[in-house]
Amino acid sequence: MKIEKDTVVTLRYKVSDLQGKLIEEAKEPTAYLHGGYGNTLAGIEAALQGQEAGYQITLQLQPADAFGERDEGLLQTISRKDFPPGVKVGGQLMGRDADGHEQAFTVMKIKGDTVFLDGNHPLAGKALRFSLKVIEVRAATPEEVTHKHAHGAHGHHH
């Protein structure tokens, strides 16, 4: 079966920087619903469109096509007294961006009474290399299409 809209693609992947330093490697295969549902990066979907199980590719994506450019406007500081207990440097917490939208922030450092937060994705601003191997392709169920994500062993569990 070919990868097309409303198919579930199971794959193995590795992500590294352009110098070859491994950033992440999936221990288990992962599945996503293909077809513009936002379940993977658009560049990955485009590269896999029309392919079949067994297909392998290594892609280089620039920041704009991966996790975006860094936005220095997403750096914030808050007072330590407003900081929830138990969250440490490297941890994440939910807050609001300058426009009032909910945003995940990573705690970058705590200095005195000031906590420094970064709302950028940790891989924002980085060009990345994705090594992909398609393990399986199957038709999505009507429920998966309605929910806009893959279910099952390597997909989303309700």
N, C-alpha and C positions, 0 to 999 in steps of 0.2 A: 504494500500500500504506500502511496506517495503522501508526503507531508503537504497538506493543504488546509484551508480554513475548516475549523471544527474537527480536526484530528488531535489526538492526544499523543504527544511525542515524549518518549522516555529516553533520556540521555545521560551520559557521564560527562563531566566537565572538569577542567582545571582553569584557573585564572592566574596569570602571572603578569608582572610588569614587563616592559619591553626589553629589560636586561635579563629576563628569564627567572627572576626571583619569584618563587611560588607564593601566591597570596591566599588562594583557597583551592581545595580539591574536594569534590563531593565523594564522601566515603561510600555512599549508596547511590544508585541511579535516581534521578529526579524526573518528574513528569510535569508537563505544562500543556495547557490548551492553546493550540496554535490558531492564529487568525486575527491578530490585532486586539486581543483582550488585555494587553498590558502585563502579561504573565512572564515575559522575558523581554530583553532589549530588542528593539526594532531591527537592529543590524543582525542579530542572531536569527530572528524570524526570517528575514530576507535571505540570509545565506542558506537556511534549511528548506525554504519553500521548494517543493517539487522533488525533494530527495527521499530516500528510502532507508530502512534499517540497514546498518552496516556503514553508512556514510560517515566519513570523518573529515574534519576541517579545522584549521587553525586560523582564527580571525584576529586582526589588529584593529581595535577601535580607538579612535581619538576621544578625548574627554566628552566632547559634545554628543557623541554617539554612544557613550557608555553611561557614566553616572553624572554627567554634566560638568561644567566649569565650576570652580570654586566661587562662591558668592560671599565676599567679605561682609555684606550686609546681614549675613546669618550668624555672625559672631556677636555674642551678647555677654554681658556681665550681670550678675545678680549679687545681692547682698547675701552673705552666708546665713543670716538670720531667716531669709526667705527660702533657704535651701532645705529640701526634705532630708530627714535623717536616714542614714544607711546607704546613701548613694556615694560612691567613691570615684576618684579620677578614673576615666575610661568607661564609667557607667553611663547609662542613658536615662533621660527623663523627658516627659512630655511638657511642652510649654506652648507659647504663642509667638509667631513671627511678628514683624513690624506691622503687617496687615491684619493681625488678629487671627490668622489661621493656625490650627493646631499643628505643631511641628515637633519632631523628635530632636533632642539636643544631646550631644556627647559632652560629658564633663572633661574639659581639657586640663585644667589645673585649679587648685585652690590656693590662694595667696592671701594670707591675713583674713580680712573679713570679706574678700571678694572671690566669687566663683566665676571662672571663665568657661563659657559654653560655646559650642560650635554646632550649628544646625545643618551644615553640609553633610552629605553622605560621606562616610569615611574614604571612599574611593573617588570622590569628586576631584576633578583637575588632573586625573591620571589617565594616560594612554595605557590600554590594557590588551593583553593577548589572551584569547579564549580558545582552548583546545576542546573540541566537542566530538563525541562519538554517539551516533544515534543507535539506540539499542532496540527500540520497538516503535512502531507507528500503528495506531488503531483509530477507528472511528469513535468520536466522542458520543457519549450518551446524551439524550435530550436534557437530562438533569444537569450534566456538566455544562452544556451550552447555556442553559438558563442561569446557572450559578456563575458562569464565566471563569471556571477553573477546573482543572483535572481532579478527579476523585480516585480513590483506590490506593494500592500498595505504595506507590511512589508519588502520589498527588496529595491533595488536601483531604483531611479527615474532619467530619462534622461531629 
